[in-house]
Amino acid sequence: MASFNVSGIGASAISEYAMQESKNASTIALQKKLENTSAKSTDDELWQACKGFEAYFMEQIFKEMQKSVDALKPDDQDKSTSTLVDYFKNQTLQEVCADSVDTQSNGFAQMLYENLKRNYDIPTAPEAEKTQGPEQV
């Protein structure tokens, strides 16, 4: 039986793989949340999906802004530690964006929510009927 030799894989390759998997995981989670939104979805589920999308959208904006700043940095950094720092920055940015959508939204989730509700005729949840839909942003 042939063995699989992994001795050539360095710490930076493993760190890069972990960072890429983290990015993929947040994208896949958002896609699954949006795929589960159907005609049987309730108001609250739709609102949560819209808030999740707004957080993801803000995260992508901040990442693109960071790229413009990183273009001015020198390239003589240690690759393995910079990858771990990037991983930490990505995790922190995801949490900050999710928290900012909950505390002070820019209205994107509300606009998306209203548009999807109108276009796909999403029913109102029984609990939400009492409170008149999602919390106003």
Secondary structure by P-SEA (a helix, b strand, c coil): cbbbbcccccaaaaaaaaaaaaaaaaaaaaaaaaaaccccccaaaaaaaaaaaaaaaaaaaaaaaaaaaaccccccccaaaaaaaaaaaaaaaaaaaaaaaaccccaaaaaaaaaaaaaacccccaaaaaacccccc
